[in-house]
Amino acid sequence: MSNKLIEVKNLKKYFNTPMGNLHAVDDVSVSIDRGKTLGVVGESGCGKSTLGKTIIRLHEPTEGEVLFKGENIFDYSKKDMKKLRSSIQIIFQDPYSSLNPRMTVSRLIAEPLISNKIYKSKREMEDRIKSLMETVGLSGRLYNAYPHELDGGRRQRIGIARALAMNPDFIICDEPVSALDVSIQAQILNLLMDLQEELELTYLFITHDLSVVKHISDEILVMYLGQSVEKAPYKELFDNPIHPYTKALLGSIPKPILGERGKIRNTIKGEIFTPINPASGCRFAKRCDYAKEKCYVEDPVFIEVSENHFVACHI
Ligand code: SF4
């Protein structure tokens, strides 16, 4: 039996704009095994968040399939999708803007339980909220607190508790630590990893920061302007990056040297191709030091170059 929880096949999401079709996600295929994490990395505008939102139909796809437990969810009716939403959850980047400031912590965590009519008695509901608060490391004294009284880390813990409320199998983590201080980032990442082990969760972890996904991912997909450019197990990607864009991203991770904290080693220079009705050829060509004539006219194919290591590059 296949261990794949989710399979994305040739997924495309184009947006109509006055200038033409914006190719936000362009023919992406990936799969994630149960209990594993796929990290999705790329700069802002590479399509990684659109990929996550299209997988769970917060955006309707232009083309392609998403198989969840073997069934194509793009064939689901609205009613089927409503049922599926308990199994698939999303954690957003900015916990503050995704939480209603007029609700207490307990009410915020209760929301998905109330809208899905999970508990009949108030007592059962309170017990579940307290247990979820404990699971995500929120002290019981915060039961009646409001989001503005909490720091970013605790607010994100509310977001995680809400995502866990319906016992999901799959969680899309959309830049869940990007708005947090570095010390709090580590706490939230550790919490997500502990929960994964305890509850056998499967994650799609979206971030612009390769150093963040290193610790949490089993595999990493690098995206550039809507397309997959490299995918490999995390260690292989860090030890043996092949695509020039992946190498540039790795080169831009701040150096942990005393006195040089936060210093950026390299930034990626050059003109960015337009994702609106993009021309043929490699979309990274104008920024690539190795670009040759062929790169400007022929699309590189995403191929397996060694076991489970895929790259789209003419060299
Ligand atoms: Fe650079 Fe060409 Fe490879 Fe694109 S296909 S990354 S332009 S070498």
Boltz pocket constraint, residues with backbone or C-beta under 6 A from the ligand:
constraints:
  - pocket:
      binder: B
      contacts: [[A, 243], [A, 244], [A, 245], [A, 282], [A, 283], [A, 284], [A, 285], [A, 286], [A, 288], [A, 289], [A, 290], [A, 291], [A, 292], [A, 295], [A, 300], [A, 312], [A, 313], [A, 314], [A, 315]]
      max_distance: 6.0
